[in-house]
Amino acid sequence: MALTALALKRVSLKGYALRTHDVAYRSGLFWRKVVVLPFNRVQHVEVSSGPLQRRFGLASLKFYTAGGSGVDLKIDGLLSADAERLRAHILERSAAA
């Protein structure tokens, strides 16, 4: 019961925001973290989903930046259609920046 409450609380603390010049993502239950990624640093945005995610129509959005060696930001648990729409929007904004 207590683990379920903690898991629900952890999910409710996750969130992202598309702002004018950047994307912000917050996460964490005990150790809170906020990542802000300016659009002008975004090189590539990828939508990925594993077998379990596909089964439920979910996807992850991965952001790669200039000079980075791996994923700089990953947003899990998005609906597949929303992830594709966000990917297109972010690539459009990063090209304009």
Secondary structure, 3 states (H helix, E strand, C coil): CHHHHHHHHHHHCCEEEECCCEEEEEECCCCCEEEEEEHHHEEEEEEECCHHHHHCCEEEEEEEECCCCCCCEEEEEEEHHHHHHHHHHHHHHHHHC
